Amino acid sequence: MNPNINFQNAKFEKSAMAKEHYPVSDMLEFAFAGRSNVGKSSLINKLLNRKSLARVSGTPGKTITINFYNIDDKIYLVDLPGYGYAKRSKEEVAKWGSMIEDYLANREKLVQTILLVDSRHTPTAQDVQMAEWIRHYHDMLIVIATKTDKLKKSEIEARMEDIQKTLSLTEDDILVPFSTANDEGRITVADMIEMMRAGELVPYDQKL
């Protein structure tokens, strides 16, 4: 038996800045990465149908820890610290890079890191670098384009094409438009996580 995840049965478990503080568990993990203020916490709240489980801040760069959310005692959703905040010192940026790379490289239960980008803008050089990191540690790239409600309907297709081109997405990769103002993308993201947990969502060339 492998019952579906009840995404509404969720709780914040802990924050960590080093691997010795990570939860000790056999549960699989799905991490969200992206620039500061791209909407990671808002996406987690929307996905869980909660208003404030994940702390949302209007101040970029507020999240400086790796935050673990226990979902139905089956998986963790992991909110990674945002990058690209201009007011951080070089020392802070270096510490961030070391912390994130250590998590991506050494967390055995990490199934997939999902990249969030702002649908209104061309992905930055740091977004491209994060996409390359994710490709290094995972077999495919999953990108969520946030804040699509702030675009005109006539703009969405062109913005998705720009993101696809800038991040060099392939047929094995996935791009999901997402909005917290409505339900666009919520069910798709939940279904993807459920399928990855069950081992049913893998790159095309691994299905052969």
Backbone as a printed PyTorch tensor [residue, N CA C, xyz], in Angstrom:
tensor([[[  0.8350,  -1.2010,   0.0000],
         [  0.0000,   0.0000,   0.0000],
         [  0.8750,   1.2580,   0.0000]],

        [[  0.5120,   2.1960,  -0.8460],
         [  1.2510,   3.4530,  -0.9150],
         [  0.2470,   4.5910,  -1.0820]],

        [[ -0.5180,   4.8900,  -0.0040],
         [ -1.6020,   5.8770,  -0.1280],
         [ -1.0700,   7.2460,  -0.5240]],

        [[ -1.9260,   8.0130,  -1.1980],
         [ -1.5430,   9.3460,  -1.6310],
         [ -1.2400,  10.2410,  -0.4470]],

        [[ -0.4270,  11.2500,  -0.7090],
         [ -0.0650,  12.2130,   0.3240],
         [ -1.2460,  13.1450,   0.5870]],

        [[ -1.5500,  13.3700,   1.8400],
         [ -2.5120,  14.4070,   2.2250],
         [ -1.7200,  15.6890,   2.4500]],

        [[ -1.6820,  16.5570,   1.4340],
         [ -0.8510,  17.7540,   1.5100],
         [ -1.3480,  18.7420,   2.5670]],

        [[ -2.5840,  18.5760,   3.0220],
         [ -3.1020,  19.4950,   4.0420],
         [ -2.6980,  19.0680,   5.4520]],

        [[ -2.1730,  17.8520,   5.5780],
         [ -1.6640,  17.3880,   6.8670],
         [ -0.1760,  17.7240,   6.9300]],

        [[  0.1150,  18.9680,   7.2690],
         [  1.4840,  19.4720,   7.1580],
         [  1.8700,  20.2690,   8.4020]],

        [[  3.1640,  20.2440,   8.6990],
         [  3.6640,  21.0280,   9.8270],
         [  5.1010,  21.4420,   9.5650]],

        [[  5.4570,  22.6050,  10.0830],
         [  6.8590,  23.0310,  10.0530],
         [  7.6160,  22.1900,  11.0650]],

        [[  8.7230,  21.5960,  10.6310],
         [  9.4640,  20.7330,  11.5500],
         [ 10.7030,  21.4020,  12.1210]],

        [[ 11.5780,  21.9480,  11.2500],
         [ 12.7600,  22.6090,  11.7990],
         [ 13.4890,  23.4020,  10.7240]],

        [[ 14.3610,  24.3020,  11.1830],
         [ 15.2690,  25.0490,  10.3190],
         [ 16.6860,  24.5530,  10.5700]],

        [[ 17.5140,  24.6390,   9.5480],
         [ 18.8860,  24.1680,   9.6840],
         [ 19.8230,  25.0290,   8.8580]],

        [[ 21.0510,  25.1460,   9.3360],
         [ 22.0940,  25.8370,   8.5820],
         [ 23.2700,  24.9120,   8.3050]],

        [[ 23.2080,  23.6770,   8.8290],
         [ 24.2690,  22.7020,   8.6210],
         [ 23.6710,  21.3050,   8.7100]],

        [[ 24.3510,  20.3390,   8.1180],
         [ 23.7840,  18.9960,   8.0010],
         [ 23.5360,  18.3260,   9.3470]],

        [[ 24.2830,  18.7190,  10.3590],
         [ 24.0450,  18.1110,  11.6760],
         [ 22.7050,  18.5290,  12.2700]],

        [[ 22.0760,  19.5410,  11.6720],
         [ 20.7730,  19.9980,  12.1530],
         [ 19.6190,  19.5020,  11.2830]],

        [[ 19.9190,  18.7730,  10.2030],
         [ 18.8570,  18.2570,   9.3530],
         [ 18.0290,  17.2270,  10.1170]],

        [[ 16.7610,  17.0410,   9.7480],
         [ 15.9550,  15.9890,  10.3790],
         [ 16.5810,  14.6170,  10.1370]],

        [[ 16.5000,  13.7660,  11.1380],
         [ 16.9370,  12.3790,  11.0000],
         [ 15.7000,  11.5620,  10.6540]],

        [[ 15.6120,  11.1230,   9.3980],
         [ 14.3850,  10.5000,   8.9250],
         [ 14.6550,   9.7280,   7.6490]],

        [[ 13.7890,   8.7630,   7.3550],
         [ 13.8620,   8.0330,   6.1030],
         [ 12.9170,   8.6100,   5.0510]],

        [[ 12.2310,   9.7060,   5.3770],
         [ 11.2830,  10.2770,   4.4310],
         [ 12.0050,  10.9460,   3.2620]],

        [[ 11.4230,  10.8400,   2.0820],
         [ 11.9820,  11.4700,   0.8980],
         [ 11.7920,  12.9850,   0.9660]],

        [[ 12.6900,  13.7180,   0.2860],
         [ 12.6520,  15.1830,   0.3300],
         [ 12.5600,  15.7730,  -1.0750]],

        [[ 11.8140,  16.8880,  -1.1690],
         [ 11.6610,  17.6410,  -2.4050],
         [ 11.9320,  19.1020,  -2.0730]],

        [[ 12.9720,  19.6620,  -2.6890],
         [ 13.4370,  20.9950,  -2.3190],
         [ 13.0500,  22.0240,  -3.3670]],

        [[ 12.8270,  23.2630,  -2.9040],
         [ 12.5020,  24.3810,  -3.7870],
         [ 13.6180,  25.4160,  -3.7040]],

        [[ 14.1520,  25.7850,  -4.8700],
         [ 15.2350,  26.7580,  -4.9480],
         [ 14.8080,  27.9150,  -5.8350]],

        [[ 15.3870,  29.0930,  -5.5810],
         [ 15.0780,  30.2430,  -6.4300],
         [ 15.6000,  31.5240,  -5.8230]],

        [[ 15.4740,  32.5950,  -6.5850],
         [ 15.9220,  33.8910,  -6.1180],
         [ 15.1090,  34.3440,  -4.9060]],

        [[ 15.6850,  35.2560,  -4.1410],
         [ 14.9640,  35.8680,  -3.0350],
         [ 13.6850,  36.5140,  -3.5490]],

        [[ 12.6000,  36.2640,  -2.8600],
         [ 11.2960,  36.8710,  -3.1820],
         [ 10.6630,  36.3320,  -4.4590]],

        [[ 11.1010,  35.1540,  -4.9200],
         [ 10.4990,  34.5720,  -6.1250],
         [  9.1720,  33.8950,  -5.8080]],

        [[  8.9570,  33.5830,  -4.5200],
         [  7.6720,  33.0110,  -4.1400],
         [  7.7240,  31.5770,  -3.6450]],

        [[  8.8740,  31.1270,  -3.1140],
         [  8.9730,  29.7420,  -2.6390],
         [  8.0260,  29.4840,  -1.4680]],

        [[  8.0570,  30.3640,  -0.4670],
         [  7.1980,  30.1730,   0.7020],
         [  5.7260,  30.2720,   0.3110]],

        [[  5.4050,  31.2000,  -0.5710],
         [  4.0220,  31.3420,  -1.0310],
         [  3.5660,  30.0990,  -1.7770]],

        [[  4.4510,  29.5100,  -2.5860],
         [  4.1070,  28.2880,  -3.2960],
         [  3.8400,  27.1540,  -2.3190]],

        [[  4.6960,  27.0100,  -1.3120],
         [  4.4990,  25.9440,  -0.3230],
         [  3.1620,  26.1240,   0.3860]],

        [[  2.8500,  27.3480,   0.7890],
         [  1.5620,  27.6060,   1.4490],
         [  0.3930,  27.2600,   0.5270]],

        [[  0.5000,  27.6300,  -0.7380],
         [ -0.5740,  27.3460,  -1.6940],
         [ -0.7220,  25.8520,  -1.9070]],

        [[  0.3900,  25.1690,  -2.0370],
         [  0.3760,  23.7360,  -2.2640],
         [ -0.2840,  22.9980,  -1.0980]],

        [[ -0.0700,  23.5180,   0.1070],
         [ -0.6040,  22.8830,   1.3110],
         [ -1.9620,  23.4430,   1.7170]],

        [[ -2.4460,  24.4130,   0.9250],
         [ -3.7220,  25.0730,   1.2270],
         [ -3.7050,  25.7010,   2.6200]],

        [[ -2.5710,  26.3310,   2.9370],
         [ -2.4040,  27.0120,   4.2220],
         [ -2.0060,  28.4570,   3.9520]],

        [[ -2.3630,  29.3530,   4.8580],
         [ -2.0780,  30.7670,   4.6340],
         [ -0.6800,  31.1750,   5.0950]],

        [[ -0.2020,  30.5750,   6.1640],
         [  1.0460,  31.0960,   6.7330],
         [  1.9140,  30.0230,   7.3770]],

        [[  1.8170,  28.7680,   6.9150],
         [  2.7040,  27.7410,   7.4690],
         [  4.1520,  28.0760,   7.1440]],

        [[  4.4080,  28.3640,   5.8500],
         [  5.7340,  28.8440,   5.4540],
         [  5.7360,  30.3580,   5.5760]],

        [[  6.7320,  30.8820,   6.2440],
         [  6.7760,  32.3130,   6.5210],
         [  7.0610,  33.0930,   5.2500]],

        [[  6.1390,  33.9900,   4.8950],
         [  6.2860,  34.8240,   3.7040],
         [  6.7080,  36.2140,   4.1300]],

        [[  7.7520,  36.7300,   3.5000],
         [  8.2380,  38.0660,   3.8410],
         [  8.2820,  38.9440,   2.6020]],

        [[  7.9430,  40.2040,   2.7650],
         [  8.0660,  41.1530,   1.6770],
         [  9.4920,  41.6440,   1.5100]],

        [[ 10.3620,  41.2510,   2.4370],
         [ 11.7600,  41.6770,   2.3910],
         [ 12.6090,  40.5910,   1.7530]],

        [[ 13.2080,  40.8260,   0.5770],
         [ 14.0560,  39.8190,  -0.0510],
         [ 15.2000,  39.4170,   0.8630]],

        [[ 15.6000,  38.1390,   0.7640],
         [ 16.7500,  37.6760,   1.5270],
         [ 16.4480,  37.3300,   2.9600]],

        [[ 15.1690,  37.2730,   3.3280],
         [ 14.7990,  37.0280,   4.7220],
         [ 15.0950,  35.5940,   5.1420]],

        [[ 14.8300,  34.6370,   4.2350],
         [ 15.0720,  33.2330,   4.5550],
         [ 16.5550,  32.9220,   4.4010]],

        [[ 17.2050,  32.6190,   5.5150],
         [ 18.6380,  32.3270,   5.4740],
         [ 18.9290,  30.9400,   6.0250]],

        [[ 17.8890,  30.1560,   6.2400],
         [ 18.0480,  28.7860,   6.7140],
         [ 17.3650,  27.8400,   5.7360]],

        [[ 17.6850,  26.5540,   5.8640],
         [ 16.9830,  25.5120,   5.1210],
         [ 15.8210,  25.0660,   5.9940]],

        [[ 14.6020,  25.2570,   5.5090],
         [ 13.4150,  24.9830,   6.3120],
         [ 12.7340,  23.7040,   5.8440]],

        [[ 12.4430,  22.8240,   6.7910],
         [ 11.8710,  21.5120,   6.5010],
         [ 10.4140,  21.4730,   6.9450]],

        [[  9.5350,  21.0710,   6.0170],
         [  8.1090,  20.9480,   6.3020],
         [  7.7000,  19.4850,   6.1560]],

        [[  7.1840,  18.9340,   7.2300],
         [  6.7560,  17.5350,   7.2720],
         [  5.3500,  17.4410,   6.6830]],

        [[  5.2120,  16.6750,   5.6020],
         [  3.9370,  16.5510,   4.9210],
         [  3.3890,  15.1440,   5.1390]],

        [[  2.3980,  15.0450,   6.0020],
         [  1.6560,  13.7970,   6.2190],
         [  2.5490,  12.6560,   6.7040]],

        [[  3.6730,  12.9940,   7.3330],
         [  4.6460,  11.9900,   7.7820],
         [  5.0860,  11.0710,   6.6430]],

        [[  5.0570,  11.6030,   5.4080],
         [  5.4640,  10.8140,   4.2410],
         [  6.6380,  11.4410,   3.5040]],

        [[  6.6710,  12.7720,   3.4050],
         [  7.7500,  13.4610,   2.7020],
         [  8.0750,  14.7710,   3.4280]],

        [[  9.2190,  15.3390,   3.0640],
         [  9.5410,  16.7130,   3.4620],
         [  9.5230,  17.5950,   2.2170]],

        [[  8.8970,  18.7590,   2.3410],
         [  9.1290,  19.8390,   1.3960],
         [ 10.1720,  20.7460,   2.0300]],

        [[ 11.1810,  21.1180,   1.2630],
         [ 12.3280,  21.8440,   1.8100],
         [ 12.4520,  23.1970,   1.1090]],

        [[ 12.3830,  24.2540,   1.8920],
         [ 12.4920,  25.6230,   1.3830],
         [ 13.9360,  26.0700,   1.5390]],

        [[ 14.6410,  26.1820,   0.4130],
         [ 16.0450,  26.5880,   0.4500],
         [ 16.1590,  28.1080,   0.4830]],

        [[ 17.2120,  28.6400,   1.0990],
         [ 17.3910,  30.1010,   1.1400],
         [ 17.4780,  30.6940,  -0.2540]],

        [[ 16.8770,  31.8540,  -0.4480],
         [ 16.9170,  32.5220,  -1.7340],
         [ 18.2930,  33.0920,  -2.0440]],

        [[ 18.6020,  33.1710,  -3.3220],
         [ 19.8800,  33.7490,  -3.7560],
         [ 19.6210,  35.0460,  -4.5110]],

        [[ 20.7000,  35.7740,  -4.7750],
         [ 20.5900,  36.9710,  -5.5920],
         [ 20.2170,  38.2330,  -4.8420]],

        [[ 20.2760,  38.1890,  -3.5020],
         [ 19.9350,  39.3850,  -2.7300],
         [ 21.1520,  40.2960,  -2.6700]],

        [[ 21.0480,  41.4710,  -3.2760],
         [ 22.2040,  42.3460,  -3.5100],
         [ 22.8700,  42.8300,  -2.2200]],

        [[ 22.1140,  42.9340,  -1.1270],
         [ 22.6640,  43.5170,   0.0940],
         [ 23.4430,  42.5160,   0.9430]],

        [[ 23.5340,  41.2890,   0.4890],
         [ 24.3280,  40.3150,   1.2370],
         [ 25.8100,  40.5400,   0.9810]],

        [[ 26.6100,  40.3270,   2.0100],
         [ 28.0560,  40.4770,   1.8760],
         [ 28.6300,  39.2870,   1.1170]],

        [[ 29.8750,  39.4320,   0.6690],
         [ 30.5370,  38.3320,  -0.0230],
         [ 30.6530,  37.1110,   0.8700]],

        [[ 30.8730,  37.3460,   2.1620],
         [ 30.9850,  36.2420,   3.1070],
         [ 29.6620,  35.4960,   3.2240]],

        [[ 28.5560,  36.2460,   3.2490],
         [ 27.2360,  35.6200,   3.3330],
         [ 26.9280,  34.8280,   2.0790]],

        [[ 27.2800,  35.3920,   0.9250],
         [ 27.0370,  34.6990,  -0.3410],
         [ 27.8430,  33.4040,  -0.4010]],

        [[ 29.1080,  33.4570,   0.0350],
         [ 29.9580,  32.2620,   0.0430],
         [ 29.3950,  31.2040,   0.9800]],

        [[ 28.9120,  31.6400,   2.1400],
         [ 28.3350,  30.7070,   3.1120],
         [ 27.0750,  30.0750,   2.5560]],

        [[ 26.2570,  30.8910,   1.8740],
         [ 25.0340,  30.3760,   1.2430],
         [ 25.3920,  29.2980,   0.2230]],

        [[ 26.3610,  29.6010,  -0.6480],
         [ 26.7410,  28.6510,  -1.6820],
         [ 27.2290,  27.3400,  -1.1120]],

        [[ 28.0310,  27.4240,  -0.0690],
         [ 28.5530,  26.2160,   0.5620],
         [ 27.4400,  25.3960,   1.1980]],

        [[ 26.5090,  26.0700,   1.8750],
         [ 25.4070,  25.3900,   2.5530],
         [ 24.5060,  24.6760,   1.5500]],

        [[ 24.1590,  25.3630,   0.4440],
         [ 23.2570,  24.7840,  -0.5360],
         [ 23.9310,  23.6370,  -1.2800]],

        [[ 25.1740,  23.8320,  -1.6900],
         [ 25.8490,  22.7760,  -2.4360],
         [ 26.0410,  21.5310,  -1.5780]],

        [[ 26.3370,  21.7240,  -0.3030],
         [ 26.4880,  20.5810,   0.6050],
         [ 25.1670,  19.8190,   0.7160]],

        [[ 24.0600,  20.5650,   0.8030],
         [ 22.7580,  19.9090,   0.8880],
         [ 22.4660,  19.1400,  -0.4040]],

        [[ 22.6540,  19.7630,  -1.5570],
         [ 22.3580,  19.1140,  -2.8350],
         [ 23.2410,  17.8860,  -3.0590]],

        [[ 24.4960,  17.9850,  -2.6490],
         [ 25.4500,  16.9160,  -2.9400],
         [ 25.3230,  15.7310,  -1.9870]],

        [[ 24.9260,  15.9800,  -0.7600],
         [ 25.0670,  14.9450,   0.2650],
         [ 23.7790,  14.4800,   0.9330]],

        [[ 22.6570,  15.1030,   0.6030],
         [ 21.4100,  14.6990,   1.2400],
         [ 20.8410,  13.4910,   0.4960]],

        [[ 20.9940,  12.3150,   1.0600],
         [ 20.6600,  11.0710,   0.3740],
         [ 19.1790,  10.9450,   0.0550]],

        [[ 18.3130,  11.5160,   0.8830],
         [ 16.8720,  11.3610,   0.6850],
         [ 16.2860,  12.4420,  -0.2310]],

        [[ 17.1310,  13.3120,  -0.7660],
         [ 16.6650,  14.3470,  -1.6830],
         [ 16.3430,  13.7250,  -3.0360]],

        [[ 15.0650,  13.7460,  -3.4240],
         [ 14.6340,  13.1670,  -4.6910],
         [ 14.7950,  14.1680,  -5.8290]],

        [[ 14.3740,  15.4260,  -5.5910],
         [ 14.4050,  16.4180,  -6.6610],
         [ 14.4680,  17.8140,  -6.0850]],

        [[ 15.2960,  18.6500,  -6.6860],
         [ 15.2890,  20.0830,  -6.4050],
         [ 14.5380,  20.7580,  -7.5320]],

        [[ 13.5560,  21.5800,  -7.1740],
         [ 12.6920,  22.2420,  -8.1420],
         [ 13.0460,  23.7270,  -8.1730]],

        [[ 13.2970,  24.2520,  -9.3520],
         [ 13.7210,  25.6400,  -9.5020],
         [ 12.5180,  26.5350,  -9.7500]],

        [[ 12.4220,  27.6250,  -8.9950],
         [ 11.3910,  28.6370,  -9.2050],
         [ 12.0150,  29.8570,  -9.8600]],

        [[ 11.3500,  30.3720, -10.8930],
         [ 11.7620,  31.6160, -11.5300],
         [ 10.5380,  32.5120, -11.6660]],

        [[ 10.7580,  33.7980, -11.7070],
         [  9.6810,  34.7750, -11.8700],
         [  9.2670,  34.8100, -13.3410]],

        [[  8.0060,  34.4850, -13.6120],
         [  7.5460,  34.3920, -15.0000],
         [  7.6210,  35.7180, -15.7450]],

        [[  7.6970,  36.8240, -15.0200],
         [  7.6590,  38.1380, -15.6670],
         [  8.9970,  38.5460, -16.2620]],

        [[ 10.0670,  37.8450, -15.8760],
         [ 11.4080,  38.2870, -16.2630],
         [ 12.2190,  37.1380, -16.8610]],

        [[ 13.1750,  37.4930, -17.6980],
         [ 14.1220,  36.5050, -18.2100],
         [ 14.9570,  35.9690, -17.0550]],

        [[ 15.1400,  34.6530, -16.9410],
         [ 15.9770,  34.1020, -15.8650],
         [ 17.3510,  34.7580, -15.8350]],

        [[ 17.8330,  35.0080, -14.6260],
         [ 19.1190,  35.6720, -14.4420],
         [ 20.2700,  34.6880, -14.5990]],

        [[ 21.4840,  35.2290, -14.5970],
         [ 22.6700,  34.3670, -14.6460],
         [ 22.7060,  33.4350, -13.4430]],

        [[ 22.2220,  33.9160, -12.2920],
         [ 22.1910,  33.0510, -11.1040],
         [ 21.1420,  31.9540, -11.2390]],

        [[ 20.0270,  32.2550, -11.9090],
         [ 19.0360,  31.2190, -12.1920],
         [ 19.6490,  30.1430, -13.0890]],

        [[ 20.3870,  30.5730, -14.0960],
         [ 21.0280,  29.6320, -15.0060],
         [ 22.0360,  28.7690, -14.2490]],

        [[ 22.7920,  29.4040, -13.3500],
         [ 23.7620,  28.6500, -12.5640],
         [ 23.0700,  27.6300, -11.6680]],

        [[ 21.9670,  28.0300, -11.0400],
         [ 21.2320,  27.0870, -10.1960],
         [ 20.6740,  25.9440, -11.0330]],

        [[ 20.1960,  26.2570, -12.2390],
         [ 19.7080,  25.1960, -13.1250],
         [ 20.8300,  24.2080, -13.4370]],

        [[ 22.0350,  24.7040, -13.6330],
         [ 23.1740,  23.8190, -13.9140],
         [ 23.5130,  22.9650, -12.6950]],

        [[ 23.4320,  23.5590, -11.4980],
         [ 23.6370,  22.7860, -10.2720],
         [ 22.6290,  21.6530, -10.1860]],

        [[ 21.3740,  21.9880, -10.4380],
         [ 20.3130,  20.9770, -10.3440],
         [ 20.5500,  19.8640, -11.3600]],

        [[ 20.9370,  20.2240, -12.5840],
         [ 21.2270,  19.2050, -13.5910],
         [ 22.3690,  18.3020, -13.1520]],

        [[ 23.3330,  18.8690, -12.4320],
         [ 24.4760,  18.0780, -11.9760],
         [ 24.0540,  17.0210, -10.9610]],

        [[ 23.0870,  17.3650, -10.1110],
         [ 22.7030,  16.4590,  -9.0290],
         [ 21.4360,  15.6580,  -9.3120]],

        [[ 20.7050,  16.0290, -10.3670],
         [ 19.4640,  15.3310, -10.6950],
         [ 19.4390,  14.9920, -12.1840]],

        [[ 18.5260,  14.1030, -12.5470],
         [ 18.4510,  13.6440, -13.9290],
         [ 17.5820,  14.5220, -14.8120]],

        [[ 16.8230,  15.4200, -14.2080],
         [ 16.0090,  16.3290, -15.0050],
         [ 15.8450,  17.6500, -14.2590]],

        [[ 15.3850,  18.6330, -15.0060],
         [ 15.1700,  19.9620, -14.4430],
         [ 13.6720,  20.2500, -14.4450]],

        [[ 13.1380,  20.5430, -13.2640],
         [ 11.7510,  20.9600, -13.1350],
         [ 11.7580,  22.4320, -12.7450]],

        [[ 11.0700,  23.2490, -13.5490],
         [ 11.0360,  24.6940, -13.3320],
         [  9.5880,  25.1230, -13.1250]],

        [[  9.3550,  25.9180, -12.0920],
         [  8.0490,  26.5070, -11.8470],
         [  8.1530,  28.0020, -12.1110]],

        [[  7.3410,  28.4790, -13.0350],
         [  7.3160,  29.9080, -13.3700],
         [  6.2340,  30.5760, -12.5260]],

        [[  6.6390,  31.3320, -11.5220],
         [  5.7070,  31.8970, -10.5510],
         [  5.1080,  33.2230, -11.0330]],

        [[  4.0680,  33.6390, -10.3320],
         [  3.4440,  34.9640, -10.5080],
         [  2.8500,  35.1660, -11.8990]],

        [[  2.3320,  34.0950, -12.4910],
         [  1.7390,  34.2260, -13.8290],
         [  0.4630,  35.0660, -13.8120]],

        [[ -0.1510,  35.2240, -12.6420],
         [ -1.3500,  36.0620, -12.5540],
         [ -1.0300,  37.5360, -12.8210]],

        [[  0.2330,  37.8980, -12.7310],
         [  0.6430,  39.2790, -12.9750],
         [  0.9330,  39.5330, -14.4610]],

        [[  0.7850,  38.4910, -15.2710],
         [  0.9690,  38.6290, -16.7150],
         [ -0.3880,  38.7010, -17.4080]],

        [[ -0.4280,  39.3630, -18.5610],
         [ -1.6080,  39.2880, -19.4130],
         [ -1.6250,  37.9050, -20.0680]],

        [[ -2.8060,  37.3930, -20.3520],
         [ -2.9010,  36.0840, -20.9720],
         [ -2.1240,  36.0190, -22.2760]],

        [[ -2.1030,  37.1340, -22.9940],
         [ -1.4060,  37.1820, -24.2810],
         [  0.1160,  37.1360, -24.1180]],

        [[  0.6070,  37.3650, -22.8860],
         [  2.0490,  37.4010, -22.6460],
         [  2.6030,  36.0530, -22.2090]],

        [[  1.7510,  35.1740, -21.6990],
         [  2.2310,  33.9700, -21.0190],
         [  3.0360,  33.0620, -21.9440]],

        [[  2.5480,  32.8010, -23.1420],
         [  3.2610,  31.8840, -24.0370],
         [  4.6620,  32.3890, -24.3530]],

        [[  4.8000,  33.6740, -24.6350],
         [  6.1140,  34.2400, -24.9520],
         [  7.0470,  34.1730, -23.7480]],

        [[  6.4950,  34.3990, -22.5410],
         [  7.3360,  34.3400, -21.3510],
         [  7.8150,  32.9070, -21.1050]],

        [[  6.9390,  31.9160, -21.3110],
         [  7.3440,  30.5190, -21.1300],
         [  8.4260,  30.1350, -22.1380]],

        [[  8.2940,  30.6130, -23.3660],
         [  9.3010,  30.3190, -24.3920],
         [ 10.6470,  30.9340, -24.0290]],

        [[ 10.6170,  32.1450, -23.4580],
         [ 11.8500,  32.8100, -23.0480],
         [ 12.5390,  32.0270, -21.9320]],

        [[ 11.7550,  31.5710, -20.9540],
         [ 12.3170,  30.7860, -19.8440],
         [ 12.8980,  29.4800, -20.3710]],

        [[ 12.1530,  28.8290, -21.2390],
         [ 12.6010,  27.5650, -21.8100],
         [ 13.9280,  27.7280, -22.5510]],

        [[ 14.0310,  28.8010, -23.3360],
         [ 15.2480,  29.0450, -24.1080],
         [ 16.4100,  29.4140, -23.2020]],

        [[ 16.1930,  30.3120, -22.2540],
         [ 17.2810,  30.7950, -21.3940],
         [ 17.8510,  29.6820, -20.5180]],

        [[ 16.9970,  28.7950, -20.0530],
         [ 17.4540,  27.7000, -19.1850],
         [ 17.7760,  26.4310, -19.9720]],

        [[ 17.6950,  26.5090, -21.2980],
         [ 18.0260,  25.3760, -22.1870],
         [ 17.2550,  24.1190, -21.8020]],

        [[ 15.9490,  24.2720, -21.6180],
         [ 15.1250,  23.1260, -21.2400],
         [ 15.0290,  22.1390, -22.4060]],

        [[ 15.0720,  20.8530, -22.0660],
         [ 14.9820,  19.7800, -23.0590],
         [ 13.6390,  19.0790, -22.9310]],

        [[ 13.4250,  18.0630, -23.7700],
         [ 12.1700,  17.3150, -23.7150],
         [ 12.0340,  16.5200, -22.4170]],

        [[ 13.1440,  16.2990, -21.7240],
         [ 13.0940,  15.5970, -20.4400],
         [ 12.7180,  16.5190, -19.2960]],

        [[ 12.8100,  17.8280, -19.5220],
         [ 12.5570,  18.7990, -18.4600],
         [ 11.0820,  19.2000, -18.4320]],

        [[ 10.6940,  19.8420, -17.3370],
         [  9.2940,  20.2290, -17.1330],
         [  9.2320,  21.7010, -16.7360]],

        [[  8.3100,  22.4300, -17.3640],
         [  8.0750,  23.8370, -17.0320],
         [  6.6010,  23.9880, -16.6620]],

        [[  6.3440,  24.5210, -15.4740],
         [  4.9790,  24.6290, -14.9670],
         [  4.6520,  26.0890, -14.6500]],

        [[  3.6880,  26.7100, -15.3360],
         [  3.2040,  28.0390, -14.9280],
         [  2.4710,  27.9150, -13.5970]],

        [[  2.6740,  28.9030, -12.7070],
         [  2.1100,  28.7950, -11.3570],
         [  1.6810,  30.1670, -10.8500]],

        [[  0.5420,  30.1680, -10.1570],
         [  0.0550,  31.3980,  -9.5470],
         [ -0.5450,  31.0950,  -8.1800]],

        [[ -0.2200,  31.9230,  -7.1960],
         [ -0.8490,  31.7780,  -5.8850],
         [ -2.1850,  32.5060,  -5.8290]],

        [[ -2.4990,  33.2980,  -6.8480],
         [ -3.7620,  34.0420,  -6.8680],
         [ -4.9250,  33.1580,  -7.3090]],

        [[ -4.6090,  32.0590,  -7.9690],
         [ -5.6330,  31.0880,  -8.3600],
         [ -5.0140,  29.7050,  -8.2400]],

        [[ -5.6440,  28.7060,  -8.7960],
         [ -5.1430,  27.3410,  -8.6420],
         [ -4.2240,  26.9000,  -9.7720]],

        [[ -3.7920,  27.8310, -10.6260],
         [ -2.9440,  27.4330, -11.7460],
         [ -1.6530,  26.7930, -11.2490]],

        [[ -1.4270,  25.5580, -11.6520],
         [ -0.1870,  24.8660, -11.3330],
         [ -0.2000,  24.0830, -10.0410]],

        [[ -1.1160,  24.3660,  -9.1390],
         [ -1.0720,  23.7150,  -7.8090],
         [ -1.2430,  22.2020,  -7.9180]],

        [[ -2.2630,  21.7720,  -8.6420],
         [ -2.5080,  20.3400,  -8.7670],
         [ -1.3730,  19.6720,  -9.5420]],

        [[ -0.8510,  20.3590, -10.5540],
         [  0.2490,  19.8070, -11.3390],
         [  1.4680,  19.5540, -10.4700]],

        [[  1.8270,  20.5210,  -9.6320],
         [  2.9980,  20.3620,  -8.7630],
         [  2.7650,  19.2360,  -7.7610]],

        [[  1.5920,  19.1890,  -7.1500],
         [  1.2850,  18.1260,  -6.1930],
         [  1.3580,  16.7560,  -6.8660]],

        [[  0.8040,  16.6590,  -8.0760],
         [  0.8390,  15.3870,  -8.8030],
         [  2.2640,  14.9780,  -9.1500]],

        [[  3.1020,  15.9530,  -9.5490],
         [  4.4930,  15.6380,  -9.8720],
         [  5.2180,  15.0700,  -8.6640]],

        [[  5.0230,  15.7010,  -7.5080],
         [  5.6840,  15.2300,  -6.2890],
         [  5.2070,  13.8250,  -5.9480]],

        [[  3.9030,  13.5810,  -6.0550],
         [  3.3550,  12.2530,  -5.7870],
         [  3.9480,  11.2130,  -6.7340]],

        [[  4.0620,  11.5690,  -8.0160],
         [  4.6130,  10.6380,  -9.0010],
         [  6.0940,  10.3780,  -8.7610]],

        [[  6.8510,  11.4140,  -8.3850],
         [  8.2710,  11.2160,  -8.0950],
         [  8.4620,  10.3440,  -6.8650]],

        [[  7.6010,  10.5400,  -5.8730],
         [  7.6810,   9.6930,  -4.6720],
         [  7.4610,   8.2270,  -5.0360]],

        [[  6.5710,   7.9830,  -5.9920],
         [  6.2640,   6.6200,  -6.4050],
         [  7.2210,   6.0860,  -7.4690]],

        [[  8.1700,   6.9460,  -7.9030],
         [  9.1230,   6.5290,  -8.9180],
         [  8.5500,   6.4760, -10.3110]],

        [[  7.4420,   7.1950, -10.5450],
         [  6.7580,   7.1440, -11.8370],
         [  7.1100,   8.3100, -12.7590]],

        [[  7.7800,   9.3260, -12.2390],
         [  8.1460,  10.4810, -13.0530],
         [  9.6580,  10.5090, -13.1890]],

        [[ 10.1460,  10.0570, -14.3390],
         [ 11.5940,  10.0040, -14.5990],
         [ 11.8500,  10.5240, -16.0010]],

        [[ 13.0790,  10.9590, -16.2890],
         [ 13.3880,  11.4380, -17.6360],
         [ 13.0910,  10.3670, -18.6920]],

        [[ 12.7540,  10.8330, -19.8940],
         [ 12.3550,   9.9380, -20.9650],
         [ 13.4000,   8.8440, -21.2280]],

        [[ 14.6850,   9.2320, -21.2490],
         [ 15.7100,   8.2590, -21.6150],
         [ 15.9210,   7.1990, -20.5320]],

        [[ 15.3880,   7.4590, -19.2940],
         [ 15.5080,   6.4440, -18.2520],
         [ 14.3640,   5.4460, -18.3090]],

        [[ 13.3570,   5.7100, -19.1310],
         [ 12.2270,   4.7980, -19.2450],
         [ 12.5030,   3.6560, -20.2050]],

        [[ 13.5800,   3.7900, -20.9980],
         [ 13.8670,   2.7870, -22.0300],
         [ 14.3590,   1.4860, -21.4160]]])
